[in-house]
Amino acid sequence: MAVVSWKEILLLTGLVVGCYWNSLSCGFVFDDVSAILDNKDLRPSTPLRNLFLNDFWGTPMAEERSHKSYRPLTVLTFRLNYLFSELSAASYHLLNVVLHAVVCLLFLRVCRLFLDKTFSLVAALLFAVHPIHTEAVTGVVGRAELLSSIFLLAAFLAYTKSTGADHSIVWAPIALTVVLVAAATLCKEQGITVVGICCVHEVFVAQGFTLPLLLETLRQVLQGKDGFPYAVLQTLLKLIVLVISTLLLVIIRVQVIQSQLPVFTRFDNPAAVSLTPTRQLTFNYLLPVNAWLLLNPSELCCDWTMGTIPLVESLLDLRNLATVMFYTFLGLLAYHSLRYRHSSAKTVIMALSLIVLPFIPASNLFFPVGFVVAERVLYVPSMGFCVLVAHGFKIISHKEHLRKISWLMIGVLLTTHAVKTFNRNWDWESEYTLFTSALKVNKNNAKLWNNVGHALENQNNYGRALRYFLQATRVQPDDIGAHMNVGRTYKNLNKSREAEDAYLVAKSLMPQVIPGKKYATRVAPNHLNVYINLANLIRANESRLEEADQLYRQAISMRPDFKQAYISRGELLLKMNKLTEARDAYLRALELDRTNADLWYNLAIVNIEMKDPSEALKNFDHALELSPRHKLALFNSALLMQESGEPKFWPEANRRFLAYVEEDPEDANGYFNLGMLAMDANENAAAERWMRKAIGLQAGFRSALFNLALLYSQSKREIDALPVLDELLHHHPEHIKGLILKGDILMNHKKDTHGAKACFERILSMDPTNVQGKHNLCVVYFEERDLPRAERCLEETLALAPNEEYVRRHLSIVRSKMAAMSAAGRPLTTAQGATVTSEEEEKPKRVKEAAEEVAEGKKEERGTSALGKGAGVEKNARKSSTETLRGVDMDKSESLDSSQSDKRTKGKSTKEIKDIEKKRAAALKRLEEIERILSGD
């Protein structure tokens, strides 16, 4: 066997790079979204063992919605990509191009077994540029084909060395073959078919049997005329080892999928649910369709499901002629290759084995698969096709008068294929370009119309998306997913009535429950989301909450293991304040999936509502054990620790807030809460830095501005607080606590009674019953020496708050002062702006309830919990294979305003209450001091 030269390596590699370099600019499209973007198994936080427990899409193999595609080695390479470049699509595409080049080189080595140096290179060149490979190479999920092909070819090459020079068995290559077959199967299921290719090679190439000779040998053995020849015994022994190892792999594979086939719908593969003879006629017709794609790859399509290929429902259908012609041609080739022993026959039989055997698992002939035609599954069969073309070219070129024309034809073929491949790569640039290119080939596939709609929907172009979704319902009126897409888009367009109508149409298309028959086996799991989406829509109406709950319960009754129904129902029950039932719903969901961090998070929220913070913290910790970078769990668990008032929790709360801002550095709330923690710990410099960071990220951040001003005030930097308060009141003119703090600073530190008076009057204009503002205005009147007005003001304040003893005492002080001044014959009022004596200036300064009230720990609320909203269900999946549902959402942009209801932060902590009591006691002491001073005046 001739080795591959450096020139050939450079030629093939250069050709692959020339054809596929533009794929590096493509993004993640179609199935890449589910396998890469939505697959948690790629994240370093996911244990490696999960790769061997979940399917290709990250779904546990035990779940019915799993596609049973067990390809852990392929997912491992995705994870390595993620480790080096996270979700940079270019690195994933680059590795695919490299792997395709490796396959081409291995394929050249294999071709050297059957073809001479020149024509084996022709076969490899044709394989390198064939346009049918764009889906396998440019589509990232096609890596399963590439990796499986590498191990498949390597296994075959290893097996060819299992016969020694003296025709003895060499066991090391056979053992290596078994290992490589297992690796190929762990990359993609069809890898196991290399065992059949090895068997064909052993019998018809290595041992040189023809079919007549093989039958004659078997006849003689069975008749007892002759024993098994030694060579035959050796062959049988090797084949038995291969077959046993294959059976073991099959048994393991069946155990992995738990003896269950995936659930496919009639939309994925219409012929699979058709009756005889439609099913058989259609599946057999698909064989010449695939052959035609290899012969003429001019019209390629990323999705051949649904109505792409109409069913062959009658023997009189003319398409049956194509099936007959295909089988006739295939039979003639097989007859030629099996009847003769010359090298040409051996080449043809190996080419046929490469075409037929790897295609069998995807042929639908023995068991249904989730597609009608898929171009990527032709990656390995195209190797046999390229060998046949190169062999035919060899025969023609040996004819003198056809040599030049044959070389010209092969040159044109390679050039046109290379150009087609290069141009086809651009179709995979984005989902919009991919699916619009597919619609040019096939307009009868509703899934393509849906997917173009999804692409436009991702661009927030809901109007155009709706037109494509509606067209999908016209192309396939019974497509449940299309009607769900229409409903979701109407909802995005704020047309709730139309959205509900669309969901009801989708619901009416669902199979009805048949007594005694398991519902889940007759419907794709993602179609059950119509109940979730409809319930999520109508529960926005407070009067229809029970109706929404009924829909959730209906989904659960149809499918007791429908996890998302429990999640969404838990959120609804929480909204209905049925906390015990909500907790039970989440616990039931956790029985189905204890590895879901979002479920633990939602359960923690329920615990908070049930006033059980310790249990909530435990469940937050469960969520973080499963997903250490779970943003919502980090934020809310830290918030819970912070609100506990227990200093022992502060370091861990600080660590979690720091982790949160590392995950979401643009969210001002994380920095704000770090500032609040620093304030609690009296780390004023750090608190100021974090508050400034929060304000820098979110201009007009109400809570951060107020607490920064309060920090300055408590740190004896009242003058620094004024510009912060001005900014706060510029954005929030109605902020009463900000007005109180500003008025206090103006009155007691700037001696600006006019400015303070304006602040308090502004409060009363917004809330005439505000006791704090009213009292402080009375203090201003006292400062201005307008005692009668101060007396009237305090009387009005006392009427508003008759139980406030300090107001009563202040009124008594003012009246005593007025009586003393009257007795001394002094006027009870002074001219506006007159200067008072130093003794009189001191007295009212101490009567500053505003400052005391602000100092009583009245910091702005720190944050809110985020209750799950179930929004994930609304995002209907493009493909039935993947439906990722979080069931949680958070909108903290308003969560920090005191005007927002916040059950978690409504009450003060024990520490805060103690601080308030201490400050109230200090205020009372000051009031007693004022009384003594006034009494002595």
N, C-alpha and C positions, 0 to 999 in steps of 0.2 A: 504494500500500500504506500503510495507516494505521499510524502508529507506535504503540508501546506507551506509554500515559500513566503518569505517576507513581502515580496512584491504582491502576491495574491492577498495577503493580509491587509496591506496598505490599500490595494484596489477595492476590496470589499468594504473595508472600514470607511474609506473615502466616499464610496458610493452611498453607503448608508447615511453618513453625515450629510452628504449633499442632498439626499432626498428628505431627510427628517430634521434638518437644523431649525426650520421654521416652527417645528412643533414646540420648541422651547418657549415660544411666546404664547402658547395656548394656556388656558386656565383649567380649572376643574369643572368638568361638564358631565351631564347625564349621571351615570352610575358612580362617577368619581365623587360626587357630592355625598352619597351615602357611605361609600367605602373609605373616604378620606376625611372630609369635613365633619361628618356626623358620627364618625366611628371613634368611640372613647378608647378602644384598644390601642390606638396609636399614641395616646398620651403617656408620658413617663409615670404619671401618678397611678396608672392602671397596672396591677400586678401582671407579670409576664405569663403566669399560668392561665390568665383569662384568654390568651390567644388560642389556647388548646381546649378551651371550654366553649368558646363562642364561634359563630359562623363567620364567613368572610365579611359580613356587614356589621359585626359587633353584637349580634343578637345571640343570646344563650341558645345552644343547640336544643335544649330541652323544651323551649317554647315553640308552640305550634306555628307562630308567625315566622319562625326561622326558615330560611331558604335551604337549610341543610348543606350549604356550600362550605365544606370544611377545608380551608386552605391556610393553615396557621403560618407556614413558611413565607407565603406571599405577604400576609399581614405583617410578619416580622420585618420584611424589607421596607414596608411602608413606615413602620415604627422607627427604623433606622433613618429613613429620610426625615421624619419628623424630629428626630434627635438632633440632626445636623442643621436643618433649615426650617423646622416647624411646618408651616403651611405655604411655603414658597413653591408654587407649582412648577417652576422651571427645573428645580432639582429632581422632582419626580419624573418629569419628561426626559431629562438628561439620562437618568439611570435606565429608563426604558429604551432609549436609543442605543446605549451601550450594550444592554442585554440583547437587543436585536442583532447587533454586530457580532456578538459572541455566538448566537444561534447560527448566523450565516456561516461563520468559520467552522463550527461543528458540522453543519450540514455539508459543507464542502468536503470535510474528512469522510463523511458517510458516503457521499457520491463517488468518492475515489474507489469505493469497494465495488461499484457496478459500472462506472464509466471511466473513460480515460481522462487524462489531465485536462485536455481542452474542453471537452463537453461536460465534465463535472463542474468546471468553472462557469460554463454557460448556465447550468442549472442553478448554481449558487447565486450568480448575478441576477437571474430572473427572480429567484426567491427574494433577494435583497430589495428589489424595486417593485414587487407586485403590489398594486393598489389595494388588494383585498386585505393587506396587513395594516392599513392605517388605523383601523379600530383597535387592533391589538397593540400597536406601538404608540400611537398618539393618544389613545384613551388610556389613562393611567391604570384603570382596573384590568386592562389587557395584559398587565404584567404577569398575571396568573398563567396566561398562555406562554409567555416568554420563558419564565422560570421552569414551568413544566416541560417545555421543549428542550431546554438545556439539559435537564436531568434525563429526559427521555432519550435524546441522542447520545448522551454520555453512557447511559445504561446499555444501549445497543452496541456502541463501540466497545464497551467492556466485554460484552457477551461474545463478540466476534473473536476474542482472544482466549476463549475458554477451551479451545482445542490445541493441544501441543503439536510439535513437529512430528511426533510419532503417533499422532491421532489419539493420544490419551486425553483424559479430562483434566483440565487445569481448574482447580476449585476456587482459587483466589478471585479470578475475574467473575465467576458465577456469584460468589458472595458479594462482591462489589456491585454486581448487577442488581441483586436483590435490594441492597441498601439504596442504590440510585433510583430504583423503581418506587420504593417507599417515599423517597424525597420528592420524586415527580408527582406522586399521588397527593402528597401534602401541599403541593403547590396548586394543583388542579386535578380533579378526579380522573380526567382522561389519561393521565400519566400512566395508569396501570395497563393501558392497552399496549405498551411497549413489549409486554410479555408475549402477546400474540405475534408481534413483529419478529421477536427473537425466535419463536417457534417456527414461523414460516421460513426464516433464514436458515435455521438448523436443518430442517427437513429438505427444503428444495434447493438451497444454495450450498451449504456446508457438506451435506451428505449426497447431494446431486440426485435426489429422487425426482421422478416425474410422477404424475398422478397414476398413470397406468402401472408403472413399476411399483409404486407404493401399494396399490390395490393387489397386485400379483403377489407381492411379498407377504401381505397380510393373509391372502387366501392360502398360500402354502403353509404358513404357520398354523393357521386354524385347522387345516386338513392334516396336520401332523407330518407332513412330508419332510420337513426340515426344521431344525431349531432356529432360534433367533440368531442371525449373524452377530458377531461381536460388535460391529459398528452400530448395528441397530440397537443392541442392548445399551451401548453407551449413549446413543441418542435418546433412548427412552428414559434413562436415568437422569440425564440433564433436564429433559422436559418435565419429568415428574417433580424434580426440585423446583423448577419454575412455577409449575401449576400449584404445588402445595403452598409455596410462598405467596402466590397470587390469591389463593383461597383464604389464607390467613389475613391478608390485607383487606380482602372483601369483608370478612367476618368482623374485623376491627372497625371498618368503615360503617357497617350496619349497626354495630353497637354504639358508635359515636352518634349516629342520627336517631338512635333509640328505635330502630325498625319502623320509622315513620318517613313517608314521603312528604315533601312540602305541599302546601295547599296552593294550587293555582286556580285562577278563574278562567272562564270561557273567553274573557277578553285577552288574556295573555296568550292562550293557545286554543282558538275556537275548535279546531279539529279534534282536540283531546276529549271533548265532551260530546262529540257528534256520534251518531249511531252508525252501525255497519250498513252499507259499505263506504259511506262518506269518509269515515275516519281513515280506513285503509287506503282508499284512493287518494286522499289528500296527502297523507304522509308519504306515500310512494312518489307522488308528483313533486314533493319538495326536494327529492334527490336530484332530478335534472335541473331544478331551479338553482340549487347550490353549485352544480357543475357549470351552469351557464355563467354564474358570477365569477368562477375561476377563468372561464374562457373569455368572457367579455365584461370586465369590471368597469364599465362605463357609467352605470347608474347605481351608485352605492347609497345605502340608506342605513342610518344608525338604529332604526327600529322597524322590524318587520311583523309586529304583532297585530292583533285585532283584524281589521278588514283589508290589510295589505294584500294578501293572497286569498281570493275568494275560494270557498270550499269546492272541492270536486265532488259533486253530489250524484253524478250519474255515469254509467259506463259509456254513454254516448258523448260525454264531454270530450272535445277535441284535444284537450290538454293531456288526455290519457295517451295520445300518440307519442308525446314527448317522453312519458314514462317508459313506454315500450321501446322506443329508440335507445333510451339510456341503458336499460337492462340488456338490450341486444348488443350494444357496443361493449358494455362491461363484460358480458358473457364471452364475446369473441376474444377479448384481450385475455381473460382468464383461461379460456380454452387453449389459446396460443402458448401462454406462459407455463401452463401445467402439463402440456403434452410433450414439450421438447426440452432438451437438456442444454442447448447452446446458451452462450452468454446473453444473447438478446432476450431469451425467455426468462432467464434469471433476473435481468434488469427489470423486465415488465412485472414479474410477480412481486418483486420488492417494492416497485412503485405502487402497485395496486394495494399491497398491504399497508403502505404508508397513507394511502388515500382512504381506504375502507375502514380499517380497524380503529384508528383514532376518532373517526366520525361516528361510529356506532352509538356511543353514549349520548350524542346530541341529535340522533336521527329521528327520535320519536317512535321508532319501529318496535322497540321492546318495552319502553316505559315513557310516559309523557314528561316533557321538560317545559320550562316556563317561557318558551319562545317558539316562534314558527321557523324563522331563519335568523341566524346570528353570524355576521361576517367574521367575528373574531375566532369562532370555533373552527374556521377553515384554515387557521394558521398552520397546523401540523399537516392536515390533508393536502395543503398546497405544496408541501415538499414532494409528495408522490407525483402531483401534477407537474411540477417543474422537472422532475426526473424523466417523466414521459415525454415532455416537450423537448428536452435536451436529447433524449434518445432518438426521437423522431427526426430532430434536426441533424443528428449524426448520420442517420440512414440517408437522408436526402442529400446532405453535403458530400457524401461519398460518390454520388453520381456526378460525373464530370460536368455535364451540361447544366446542372442545377446548383453547382457549388457557389457561384458568385451571387445568384439570386437568393440562395438560402442564407448566406451571410448578410446580405442586405436586409432581408426580412427580419432576421434575429436582431440586427442593429436597430431597425425601426421599432421592433417590439420593445426592446429594452428602453429606448429613448422615450417612446410614448408612455410606457408604464411609469418611468421615472418622473416625467412631467405630471402625469395624472396623480401620482402619489404626492408630489410636492404641493400641487394645487388642492388636493383633497385635505391635506393637513390644515389649511386655512379654515375649512369648515368646522374644525374642532376648536377654533379660537375661543368661542363663547357658546353658551347654550342657545342664544338667539340665532347665531349663524349656523349652528349644527342642525337645529330643528327646522329652520326655514329651508336649508338645503335639502333636508329629507322630504319636505312637502313638495319640492319640485319633482321628486321621483314618485311620490305616492300621496295622493290627497284623500285616500279612503281610510286612513288610519287616524281614528279619533285621538289616540294618545299623542300623536305628533301635534295636532291642533292644541291639545291641552298643554303640552310642554312649551310650545311657543308662547301660549298664554302665561305660563309660569315665569318664563324668562322676562316678559314684559311686566309682569306683576312684581318681580324683584327689582325692577327699575321704577316702581311706583306708578307705572303707566296703566292705571286700572281700566281706563276707557277702552284702550286698544286690546288689553288682555281680555276684557269681557267679550269682545267680538270673536276672538279665537275660541273662547270657552263655549260660546253659544253655537259656533260652527261645529264644535266637537259634538254637541248634543244633537245637531242635525245629521251629522255623519253617522253617529251611533246613538240613536234615541234611548237605548236602554243602558247606556254607560253611566253607572251610579257616580263614579268619580267626576265625570264631566259636570253633572248637575250640582255636585258638591262644590266644584270650583266656581260655578256660576253663583251659587249662594254666597260663598265667601267673598267674591268680588263685589257683589251687590252690597254686602255688609261694609266692605272697605269704602264703597261709594256712598255710605250712609243711607242706603235704600233698604231699610229693615223689612218692609213688607214684601218686596220682591225677593229678598234673601230668604225669608221664611218660606215663600212659595217654592223656590228652587229646592230647598232642603226637603220640603214635603214631597216633591216629585221624586227625589232621590230615595227617600224613605219608602215610598210606595213601590219602588223597584226592587226593594230588598226581598229575598225569599221569605215566604211566610213560614211560621213554625209548624212543623209536621209532628204530631204527637209520636213520641217514641223514637224520633230520629234526632241525632245530635246536630244542632244548628251549625256549629262552628265548622263542620266538615263541608258545608255547602256554600260557604261564602268567604271571600278574602277578609282577613281580620281588619284591614284598614277601612273596609267599607262600613264597618260598624261605627266608625267615627261620625257617620251622619247623625246618629243619635246625640253624640257629644256636641257636635257643632250646632245642631238645632237647639239643644238645651242651653248651650252657652249664649245663643242669640236671644232666646225668649226670657232668660232669667234676668236680663237687664231691666225687664218690667217687674217691679216689686210685686205686682198682683198675680204674676204667673210663676212664682217660685215653686209651688207645688207641682205645676205642670212640668217644669223642667226636671224636678226630682223624679217624676214618673218616667220620663225618658231615660234618665240614668239607670233607674231600676230595671227598665225594660231591656236595656243593653246588657246589664248584669245577668238578668234571667236567661238571656239568649246565650251568654258566654260567661260563666262564673269566673273564669280566669282572665277577664278583660280588665287589666290593671288600670288603664286610663279612666275607665268608668268609675272606679272607686276613688281615684284621685279627684276627678272633677266633682263627684258627688260630695266628697269631703269638703271641698271649697264652698259648695253651695250650702251645705249644712252649717258650715261656719258662718256664712252670711245670714242664715236663718237663726243663728244663735242656738243651734242644736249641737252643743259642743260634744256631748257624749257620743252621739251618733257619728259626728265628724271624726272623732278619734277612732271609733270602731272601723270606719271606712278606710282610714289610713293604715290601721293595723292589719286589716284584711289585705290591702295592697302590699304591705310589707311581707306578708306570708307568701305572696307570689314572687316578690323580688326584694330580697333583703340587701341587695347590693346597690340599690338606687339611692344616691345621696339626696336627691330632691324630695323623696318620700320622707326620709328622716327629718329633713328641713321643714316640710309642711306639718309633720306631726309636732315638731317643736313649737310651731306657731299656735297650734291648737292648745298645747300645754300652757302657753303664755296666756291665752284667752281664758283658760280654766284656772288661772292664778296659781300655777304650779311651776315656778321658775326653775327649781332644781331639776325637775324632770325635763323641762325644756332645754336646759343646758346640757343634760346628758344626750338628748337627741341631736342637738346641734353638734356635739362632739362626735356622735356616730356619723353624721353627714361629713364631717371634716376628716374622719378616719378613712372614709371611702373616697373622698375628693378633697385633698388638703387645700386646694385653691378655690374651693366653692365660695364665690364672692358673697352671696347672700348669707350663707352660714357664718362666714368670717365676720361680716358687718354686724349681724343681729346678735350673734353670741357675744361679741365684744360689747355691744350696746347693753345687753342683759347684765353682763358683769359690771359694767360701769354704773348702771342704775341700781345695782344691789347696795351700793354705798359701802361695800366691804373693801378696805384697802388691800387685802390679800389678793383680790382678783385683778387689781389694777395693772400689774406687770403683764399678765397674760392678755388682758384686754388691749393693752398697748401694743403687744406683739401682733395680735390679730388685726387691729386697725392698720398697723404698718404693712402687714401682708395684703390687706385689702387695697391700700393705696398703691401697692406695687402691682397688683392685678389691674386696678382701674385708676391710673394716675390722674385722670381728668375729672374725677368725681370729687367735688369740693366737700361733700359730706364726710368723707373719710378724714380729711385734714381737720375739719371742724371738730369732730369727735376726739381726735388726738389732742386738739387744743383744750377741750373740756376736761379730758383726763389730766392734762398738765395743770389746769386751774385747780382741780381737786387736790392735786399733789403739791400745790403752792409752787410749781415750777413756772414762774411768771414769764421768764424769757422764752422758754419753749412754747408756752401757751400763746404768747404774742406771735411767734414765728408761724405756728400752725394756723392761727386765725388769719394772719395776713395771706398765707398761701391759699386758704379757702376763699377769701375775698377776691384774690387775684384771679382765681379760676371762675368764680361766679359773681359777677358784678351785682351789687345790691343784695348780697346774701344776708338776709334779715337777721337770722340768729347769730351769725358770726360777727356782724357789725355791732349788734347790741352787746354781746358778751365781751368783745374786745374793748368797747367803751367802758363796760363794767369793770373789766380787769384793770384798765388805767385808773378808774375811780378808786378802786380798792387798794391800788398801789401808790396812792397819793400823787397820781399824775393826771389830775382832773383836767388840766388845760389841754393835754394830749387827747383826752376823750372827746373834747368838743368837735373837732373836725370829723371824727368818726361818727358821732351822733348826727352831725349835719348831713353826712352821706347817707346814713340810715333813714333820716326823715325826708331826704330828697327822693329816695326810692319808695319809702313807706310813710307817707305823711300822717297816717292814722295810727302810728305805733305809739300807744299810750305810755308804755314803760320807758320808751326812749325819750318822750317828752317830759316825763317826770324826772328822769335822771338829768336831762339837760337843764331843766328849770332849777333843780337843786344846785347844780354846778354854777349856773349863772348867778343865783342868789347868794350862795355862800362863799364862792371863790372869785367870781368876777364882780361881785357887788352890783350886778346888773338886774335890779328888780323889775325894770321894764321888760327885759327879755324873758325873765322867769315868769312874769305875769302873763305874757303872750303865750307861753307854753301851756300854763295851767288853764287859761281861758280857752285855748284851742281844744284841750281835752274835754272841757265841759260842753263845748259846742258839739262835739261828737257824742258825748255821753253825759248828759246833765246829772245823772245819778252817781257819777263816779266819786266816791267818798274821798279817795286819796287825792285826786286832783282838786276837789272842792276845799279840803282841809288845807292843802298847800297854798291855794289862792288866799285863804284866810291869813296864813302866815305872811304872805306878801303884803297884805293890807296892814298887818301889825308892823312889818318892817317900814312901811311908808308912814307910820304913825297915824293911820286913819282908824282909830280905835272903834268909833261907832260902826264903821263899815265892817271891821274885823268881827265885832260882836254880832252883827246881823248875819254875817257869813257863817260864823261858827254855830249860830242858832239853826240856820238852814242845814248845816252839816249834821248837827245833832238830830234833826228831824229825819234825815236820811239814814242815820246809823245810831239809833237811840241807845244801843247797848255798848257803844264804844266809849269806855271810861276816859280814855285820854282826851277825846274831844270835849267831854264834859268838864274835865279839869282845866283844859286850855281856855274854855269859855269863862270859867270861874276866875282864872288868872287875869284875863282881859278885863272882866268886870271890876275886879279888885283894883287893877291899874287905873281904870277910868274913874273909880270912886276916889282914889288917892289924888289923881290929878285935879279932879273937880274940887276936892277939899283944899288943895293948894292954889286954886284959882288959875290953873294952867289950862290952855286950850286942849281939846281932845283930838284935834287934827293939826297937821303941819302943812305948810305950802308944798305943792308938788315939787319933789326933788330936793327939799330942804335937807340939810345935814343934821343928823341926830348926834347926841353925845355918845362918847365911847361906852358909857355904862348902858345906855339904851340900845346901842348897837350890838352889844354882847348878848342881851337877853333873847331877842327873837332868833339869833343865829342858832341857838340851842333847840328852838322849837322847829325842828325840821323833820317832820314825820316822813316827808318824801324820801330823804336820804335813808332813813331807817328801813322804809318799806323796800327800797331798791336793794339795800344791803342784805335783806332777809333771804338771801339765796335765790332770788327770783331770776335765775338764769333762764335764757330761752330754752325751749325743749331741745333735747339732744338728737332725737331721731325717732323713726317709727319702724315698726315691723312691716314686712312686706308679705301680704297674704297672697297665696296662689290664685291666679286668675284663669288658669287653664287655657291660655292663649295658644299654646302649641298645637292644640287639636285643629284650630282654625287653619293652620298652615298645612293644607292638604299636600301629601307627598306626591312628587312627580311619578314615583315608581311604587308599585305595591310592595316592593321588597323592604322599604325603609320608612318608618314612621317614628320619629323621635319626639317624645312628649315629655316636657319638663313639668308642666302643671304649676309653675311658679312664675311670678313676675314681680317687678319692683319699680316704683316710681318715686324716687326720693327727692325730686326737684321741688316738691311742695311739702315734704314730710316734716320739715323742721320748723314750719311756721306754727305759731301758737294758735292760729285760727283753725288749723286742721285738727279734726278729732283724732286723738291718739290714746288708745286704751292702755298702751304699754307705758306711757310716760306722763299720764295724767296726774298721778300722785307723787309727792315728794318722798325721797328716801328717809330712813330713820335719822341718818346723819344730818341731812338738811333740816329736818324738823328740830333736832336738838340745837343746831346753829341758830335757827330762827328764835327759839325760846331764849337762848343766851342773849341775842341782840335785843329782843323785846325787854328782857330784864334790864339791860344796859340803858335802853331808852327810858324806862320807868325811873331809873335812878337819876337820869338827866332831868326828867320832868320834876322830880322832887327837888332837885337843886334849883331849878328855875323858880319853883314855888317859894323856896326859902329866900331867894334873891328878891323876888317881887314883894314878899312879905316884909322884907327889911328896907324896901325903897321908901 
